[in-house]
Amino acid sequence: QVDLVESGGGLAQIGGSLRLSCEASGRITSIYDMGWYRQAPGKQRELVAKIANRGTTEYEDSVKGRFTISRDNAKNTVYLQMNALNSEDTAVYFCYAEVVSGLRDLELWGQGTLVTVSS
């Protein structure tokens, strides 16, 4: 079994920063893409950022220049540094990872962590 465990959500002020972490644990052979999605109340889940195992990144337009995704392959962990937060960043953030576990290809999701940005 492989799990994703997120941490780092919470309350931030407008213009503030938060850092999310997500660690994959269990029987892991390799991990391809890792990333973060978010879902705001009444809206569909959307991709925020993703990072390939060799470091190529992709960002949703509204977070470019404010958010930075990174990963530590030795720790099977992906991070999301969020700066210059605004109220539209308020959402539940979900980590995901494309994991190879033995002979199985898995698409895994974390439990979600709430980020609330307010004045």
C-alpha positions in Angstrom: 0.0 0.0 0.0 1.2 3.5 -0.8 -0.2 6.6 0.9 0.2 10.4 0.4 0.2 12.5 3.6 -0.1 16.3 3.3 0.8 19.0 5.8 1.2 22.7 5.9 -2.3 24.1 5.3 -3.9 26.7 7.5 -4.8 30.3 7.7 -2.8 33.1 6.0 -3.3 36.8 5.5 -3.6 38.4 2.1 -0.1 38.8 0.8 1.2 36.1 3.1 2.9 32.8 2.5 2.3 29.1 3.2 4.2 26.0 2.4 2.5 22.7 1.7 4.3 19.3 1.9 3.2 15.9 0.7 5.1 12.7 1.4 4.5 9.4 -0.3 5.2 6.3 1.8 4.9 2.6 1.4 6.1 0.2 -1.3 7.3 2.6 -3.9 9.3 1.6 -6.9 9.3 5.0 -8.6 7.3 8.2 -8.8 6.6 10.0 -12.0 4.6 13.3 -11.9 3.8 14.8 -8.5 1.6 17.9 -8.1 -1.1 19.8 -6.4 -4.7 20.4 -7.3 -7.2 22.7 -5.5 -10.9 22.9 -5.1 -12.6 26.0 -4.0 -16.2 26.0 -2.7 -18.6 25.6 -5.6 -15.9 25.1 -8.2 -14.3 22.2 -10.0 -10.9 20.8 -8.9 -8.1 22.5 -10.9 -4.5 21.8 -11.4 -2.3 24.3 -9.5 1.2 22.9 -10.3 2.9 19.7 -11.2 6.5 18.5 -11.4 8.0 15.6 -13.3 10.6 13.3 -11.8 13.4 15.2 -13.6 12.1 18.6 -12.5 10.1 19.9 -15.4 7.3 22.1 -13.9 3.9 23.4 -15.0 1.8 26.0 -13.4 -1.8 27.3 -13.6 -1.7 30.8 -15.0 -3.0 32.6 -11.9 -0.2 31.2 -9.7 2.7 31.8 -12.0 5.3 33.9 -10.3 3.7 33.4 -6.9 3.8 29.7 -6.3 6.8 27.4 -6.6 6.6 23.6 -6.8 9.6 21.4 -5.9 10.3 17.8 -5.0 12.9 15.8 -3.0 13.1 12.4 -4.8 15.1 10.9 -2.0 12.3 11.7 0.4 9.4 11.0 -2.0 8.1 14.4 -1.1 6.7 17.3 -3.1 6.4 20.9 -1.8 4.3 23.9 -2.8 5.7 27.3 -1.7 2.8 29.8 -1.9 3.7 33.5 -1.7 1.6 36.7 -2.3 -1.5 34.8 -1.4 -4.9 36.3 -2.2 -8.5 35.4 -1.3 -8.9 33.5 -4.6 -6.3 31.0 -3.4 -8.7 29.8 -0.6 -9.4 26.2 -1.3 -8.7 22.6 -0.3 -5.4 21.6 -1.8 -4.9 18.0 -2.8 -1.6 16.4 -3.5 -1.3 13.7 -6.2 1.4 11.4 -7.4 1.8 8.9 -10.2 3.4 6.0 -8.4 4.8 2.7 -9.6 4.5 0.1 -6.8 5.9 -3.2 -7.9 4.1 -4.1 -11.1 1.2 -1.6 -10.5 0.8 1.9 -11.8 -1.1 4.0 -9.3 -2.6 7.5 -9.3 -2.8 8.5 -5.7 -4.4 11.5 -4.0 -3.9 13.0 -0.6 -6.7 13.7 1.9 -6.6 17.4 1.2 -5.5 20.3 3.3 -7.4 23.5 3.7 -5.8 26.8 2.9 -7.8 29.9 3.9 -6.6 33.4 2.9 -8.3 36.3 4.6 -7.7 39.9 5.6 
